[in-house]
Amino acid sequence: MAEITAALVKDLREKTGAGMMDCKKALSENNGDVEAAIDWLRAKGLSKAAKKADRAAAEGIVAIALGVDHGAVIELNSETDFVARNGDFQKAASAFATLALKADGHEALLDSVHEGQKVSEAVTNLIATIGENITLRRSAKLQVENGVVASYVHAKADGSEVLGRIAVLVAVESSGDKAALESFGKKVAMHIASANPLALTETEIPSDRVERERAVLLEQIKEDPKAQGKPQQVLDKMIEGRMRKFFEESVLLKQAFVLNPDQTVEAAVADAAKAAGAPVAIKGFVRFGVGEGVEKRQDDFASEVAAMSKKD
């Protein structure tokens, strides 16, 4: 058996674009013969995976998994919505969400074992099998010591309660009736899916985001004819008034409750405490929407067809 050196693995990886572990396995299977390893990777479809890695993966699916007092959510991205409906793709997303329940962070999830291989390797194999760039972009976990982690999935995949386009987890802390907490938690999760708050409280909104909003409002006031010639203290009050509106629209507890716009979410929490028979507090939430923050490539289809015809 030939020695599989780091240099051999590096050489094969550069020639094929396949993952390091796949290259090592290919060399082991072929007694260190690089050319035979290249053919082995091609036969497995793995040498093609890296070529797809620079393509935008802005579609896909989000998946949740729930434990007794905790929950996890992941986002598995693909290039097209067609692949997001693929059975193998959806099965993998659900399995990765379950693994995320035990993983200590996203990197740990990628290193977790799935069907005898690392999750990161399983994603690479999905790329080779399905033929599109696929990324396990992010994951998150919520836990509550005393209470429930409720969930809501919007635009569900056919026949699934844990796969969809938007997924929300909400940690509700209380010693009250669990059924009442579950019901209330789901309503809050539905609200979050719709209203998309930036944070639970004012203090949790990043300071740079607050300052950016304040700067925008200042520029708006400078352009407002009604503000011309006003003393600085009046302008300051105008800015503070608009900042209050910003917080009312951005902070979960201050938002008008989607299911009852006449009250805030904070007021709904007080009502939930009466129903549960004990104090209730929302301790945190996570909201994942497919493709958030991913720049989607806008292809010129005619140009692409023309480019392909020149190759023939």
C-alpha positions as CSV (number, residue, x, y, z in Angstrom):
1,M,0.0,0.0,0.0
2,A,1.5,3.3,-1.1
3,E,1.9,6.1,1.5
4,I,-0.8,8.7,1.1
5,T,1.1,11.9,1.8
6,A,-0.3,15.4,2.2
7,A,1.4,16.4,-1.0
8,L,-0.5,13.7,-2.9
9,V,-3.8,14.8,-1.4
10,K,-3.0,18.4,-2.2
11,D,-2.1,17.6,-5.8
12,L,-5.3,15.6,-6.4
13,R,-7.4,18.3,-4.8
14,E,-6.0,20.9,-7.1
15,K,-6.6,18.8,-10.1
16,T,-10.2,17.8,-9.3
17,G,-11.5,20.4,-6.9
18,A,-12.9,17.6,-4.7
19,G,-12.9,17.8,-0.9
20,M,-9.8,16.8,1.1
21,M,-11.3,13.7,2.7
22,D,-12.7,12.6,-0.7
23,C,-9.3,13.0,-2.2
24,K,-7.7,11.0,0.6
25,K,-10.2,8.2,0.2
26,A,-9.7,8.2,-3.6
27,L,-6.0,7.8,-3.2
28,S,-6.4,5.0,-0.6
29,E,-8.8,3.2,-2.9
30,N,-6.3,3.4,-5.8
31,N,-3.0,2.7,-4.0
32,G,-1.8,6.3,-4.3
33,D,-2.2,6.4,-8.1
34,V,-3.3,10.0,-8.8
35,E,-4.6,9.3,-12.3
36,A,-6.7,6.4,-11.2
37,A,-7.9,8.5,-8.2
38,I,-9.0,11.2,-10.7
39,D,-11.1,8.6,-12.6
40,W,-12.5,7.2,-9.3
41,L,-13.6,10.7,-8.3
42,R,-15.1,11.3,-11.7
43,A,-17.0,8.0,-11.5
44,K,-18.4,9.1,-8.1
45,G,-19.2,12.5,-9.4
46,L,-17.2,14.2,-6.7
47,S,-14.7,16.0,-8.9
48,K,-17.6,18.1,-10.2
49,A,-18.7,19.4,-6.8
50,A,-16.1,22.2,-6.4
51,K,-16.9,23.6,-9.8
52,K,-20.4,24.3,-8.6
53,A,-19.3,26.0,-5.4
54,D,-19.1,29.5,-6.9
55,R,-22.7,29.5,-8.0
56,A,-25.2,31.3,-5.9
57,A,-27.3,29.1,-3.7
58,A,-30.1,31.4,-2.7
59,E,-33.0,28.9,-2.8
60,G,-33.5,25.9,-0.6
61,I,-35.3,25.0,2.6
62,V,-35.3,25.6,6.3
63,A,-35.9,22.8,8.8
64,I,-36.6,22.6,12.5
65,A,-36.2,19.9,15.1
66,L,-37.6,20.0,18.6
67,G,-36.5,18.4,21.9
68,V,-38.1,18.4,25.3
69,D,-36.9,21.9,26.3
70,H,-34.9,23.0,23.2
71,G,-35.2,23.4,19.5
72,A,-32.9,23.8,16.5
73,V,-33.3,25.3,13.0
74,I,-31.0,25.0,9.9
75,E,-31.0,26.4,6.4
76,L,-29.9,24.2,3.5
77,N,-29.5,26.2,0.3
78,S,-29.7,25.2,-3.3
79,E,-29.5,27.1,-6.6
80,T,-33.1,26.4,-7.6
81,D,-36.5,25.8,-6.0
82,F,-36.7,22.6,-8.0
83,V,-34.0,21.0,-6.0
84,A,-35.6,22.3,-2.8
85,R,-38.4,20.0,-3.6
86,N,-36.1,17.0,-4.1
87,G,-36.8,14.1,-1.6
88,D,-33.1,13.4,-0.8
89,F,-32.5,17.1,-0.3
90,Q,-35.4,17.4,2.1
91,K,-34.5,14.2,4.0
92,A,-30.9,15.6,4.5
93,A,-32.3,18.9,5.7
94,S,-34.4,17.2,8.3
95,A,-31.5,15.0,9.4
96,F,-29.2,18.0,9.8
97,A,-31.8,19.8,11.9
98,T,-31.9,16.8,14.3
99,L,-28.2,16.7,14.5
100,A,-28.2,20.5,15.3
101,L,-30.1,19.8,18.5
102,K,-26.9,18.2,20.0
103,A,-24.3,20.2,18.2
104,D,-22.4,23.0,20.0
105,G,-22.5,25.6,17.2
106,H,-22.5,25.5,13.5
107,E,-18.9,24.3,13.0
108,A,-19.7,21.4,15.4
109,L,-22.7,20.6,13.3
110,L,-20.6,20.4,10.1
111,D,-18.3,18.0,11.9
112,S,-21.1,15.9,13.2
113,V,-21.5,12.3,11.8
114,H,-24.3,11.6,9.4
115,E,-24.6,8.2,7.9
116,G,-21.0,7.3,8.5
117,Q,-19.5,10.6,7.3
118,K,-19.2,14.2,8.4
119,V,-22.1,16.5,7.6
120,S,-19.8,18.6,5.5
121,E,-18.9,15.6,3.4
122,A,-22.6,14.6,3.1
123,V,-23.3,18.1,1.7
124,T,-20.5,17.6,-0.8
125,N,-22.0,14.3,-1.9
126,L,-25.4,15.9,-2.3
127,I,-23.8,18.4,-4.7
128,A,-22.4,15.5,-6.7
129,T,-25.6,13.6,-6.7
130,I,-28.0,16.4,-7.4
131,G,-25.9,18.6,-9.6
132,E,-26.3,22.0,-8.0
133,N,-24.3,24.0,-5.5
134,I,-25.6,23.2,-2.0
135,T,-24.6,24.8,1.2
136,L,-25.6,24.2,4.8
137,R,-25.4,27.9,5.4
138,R,-26.4,28.4,9.1
139,S,-28.0,26.8,12.1
140,A,-29.2,28.0,15.5
141,K,-30.4,26.5,18.8
142,L,-32.8,27.7,21.5
143,Q,-33.2,26.3,25.0
144,V,-35.3,27.2,28.0
145,E,-34.8,25.8,31.5
146,N,-38.4,26.1,32.6
147,G,-41.0,26.4,29.9
148,V,-41.3,25.5,26.2
149,V,-39.6,26.1,22.9
150,A,-42.5,26.6,20.4
151,S,-42.2,26.7,16.6
152,Y,-43.9,27.7,13.4
153,V,-43.1,26.8,9.8
154,H,-44.5,28.9,7.0
155,A,-44.9,27.8,3.4
156,K,-44.4,24.2,4.4
157,A,-43.0,21.5,2.1
158,D,-45.6,19.1,1.0
159,G,-46.6,16.7,3.8
160,S,-44.1,18.1,6.2
161,E,-44.5,20.0,9.5
162,V,-40.8,20.7,9.9
163,L,-39.7,21.9,6.5
164,G,-40.6,25.2,4.7
165,R,-39.6,28.6,3.5
166,I,-39.6,30.4,6.9
167,A,-39.0,28.8,10.3
168,V,-39.3,30.3,13.7
169,L,-38.4,29.1,17.2
170,V,-39.6,30.9,20.4
171,A,-38.4,30.3,23.9
172,V,-41.3,30.9,26.4
173,E,-40.3,30.7,30.0
174,S,-43.0,29.8,32.6
175,S,-44.0,27.2,35.2
176,G,-47.6,27.5,34.0
177,D,-49.8,25.1,32.0
178,K,-47.7,23.6,29.2
179,A,-50.6,23.4,26.7
180,A,-51.3,27.1,27.1
181,L,-47.7,27.9,26.7
182,E,-47.4,25.9,23.5
183,S,-50.5,27.6,22.1
184,F,-49.2,31.1,22.9
185,G,-45.7,30.3,21.8
186,K,-47.0,29.2,18.4
187,K,-49.0,32.4,18.0
188,V,-45.9,34.5,18.8
189,A,-43.9,32.4,16.3
190,M,-46.5,33.1,13.7
191,H,-46.2,36.8,14.5
192,I,-42.5,36.7,14.2
193,A,-42.7,35.0,10.8
194,S,-44.9,37.8,9.6
195,A,-43.5,40.9,11.3
196,N,-39.8,39.9,11.3
197,P,-38.6,41.8,14.3
198,L,-34.9,42.8,14.6
199,A,-34.7,41.9,18.3
200,L,-36.6,41.0,21.5
201,T,-35.9,44.3,23.3
202,E,-34.4,47.7,22.4
203,T,-31.1,46.9,24.0
204,E,-30.6,43.8,21.9
205,I,-30.6,45.8,18.6
206,P,-27.0,46.4,17.6
207,S,-25.8,49.9,18.4
208,D,-24.5,50.4,14.8
209,R,-27.9,49.5,13.5
210,V,-29.6,52.1,15.8
211,E,-27.0,54.8,14.8
212,R,-27.5,54.0,11.1
213,E,-31.2,54.5,11.5
214,R,-30.7,57.7,13.5
215,A,-28.4,59.1,10.7
216,V,-31.0,58.3,8.0
217,L,-33.7,60.0,10.0
218,L,-31.5,63.1,10.5
219,E,-31.0,63.3,6.7
220,Q,-34.7,62.9,6.2
221,I,-35.4,65.8,8.6
222,K,-32.9,68.0,6.9
223,E,-34.8,67.5,3.6
224,D,-38.2,68.0,5.2
225,P,-39.6,71.5,4.4
226,K,-41.5,71.5,7.7
227,A,-38.3,71.3,9.6
228,Q,-36.6,74.2,8.0
229,G,-35.7,77.0,10.4
230,K,-36.8,75.0,13.5
231,P,-34.6,75.2,16.6
232,Q,-32.3,72.3,17.4
233,Q,-34.4,71.1,20.4
234,V,-37.4,70.8,18.1
235,L,-35.4,68.8,15.6
236,D,-34.1,66.6,18.4
237,K,-37.7,65.8,19.4
238,M,-38.6,65.0,15.8
239,I,-35.8,62.5,15.6
240,E,-36.7,60.9,19.0
241,G,-40.3,60.6,17.9
242,R,-39.3,58.8,14.7
243,M,-36.8,56.6,16.6
244,R,-39.7,55.6,18.9
245,K,-41.6,54.5,15.8
246,F,-38.6,52.6,14.6
247,F,-38.4,50.7,17.9
248,E,-42.1,50.0,17.8
249,E,-41.8,48.5,14.4
250,S,-38.5,46.6,15.1
251,V,-38.7,45.3,18.7
252,L,-40.8,42.2,19.2
253,L,-42.3,43.2,22.5
254,K,-43.3,46.6,21.2
255,Q,-44.8,45.5,17.9
256,A,-48.5,45.4,17.4
257,F,-49.5,41.7,17.8
258,V,-50.4,40.4,14.3
259,L,-53.3,38.2,15.7
260,N,-54.7,41.2,17.6
261,P,-53.3,44.6,16.4
262,D,-55.1,46.4,19.1
263,Q,-52.5,45.2,21.6
264,T,-48.7,44.9,21.7
265,V,-46.9,41.6,21.9
266,E,-45.9,42.7,25.5
267,A,-49.6,43.0,26.4
268,A,-50.3,39.6,24.8
269,V,-47.6,38.1,27.1
270,A,-49.5,39.5,30.1
271,D,-52.7,37.9,28.8
272,A,-50.8,34.6,28.3
273,A,-49.7,34.6,31.9
274,K,-53.4,34.7,33.0
275,A,-54.2,31.7,30.8
276,A,-51.1,29.8,32.0
277,G,-51.7,30.6,35.6
278,A,-48.1,31.8,36.1
279,P,-45.8,34.6,35.0
280,V,-44.7,34.2,31.3
281,A,-41.6,35.7,29.6
282,I,-40.3,35.4,26.1
283,K,-36.6,34.7,26.5
284,G,-35.5,34.6,22.9
285,F,-36.4,33.8,19.3
286,V,-34.8,32.7,16.0
287,R,-36.3,33.3,12.6
288,F,-34.8,31.8,9.4
289,G,-36.1,32.7,6.0
290,V,-34.7,30.9,2.9
291,G,-32.1,33.0,1.1
292,E,-32.0,35.9,3.5
293,G,-28.9,38.0,2.8
294,V,-27.8,35.9,-0.1
295,E,-27.2,37.8,-3.3
296,K,-29.2,36.2,-6.1
297,R,-27.5,36.1,-9.4
298,Q,-29.6,37.6,-12.2
299,D,-28.7,35.6,-15.3
300,D,-29.1,36.9,-18.8
301,F,-30.6,33.7,-20.3
302,A,-30.1,34.9,-24.0
303,S,-26.5,35.6,-23.3
304,E,-26.0,32.3,-21.6
305,V,-27.5,30.4,-24.6
306,A,-25.3,32.4,-27.0
307,A,-22.2,31.6,-25.0
308,M,-23.1,27.9,-24.9
309,S,-23.6,27.8,-28.7
310,K,-20.1,29.2,-29.2
311,K,-18.6,26.3,-27.3
312,D,-20.3,23.7,-29.6
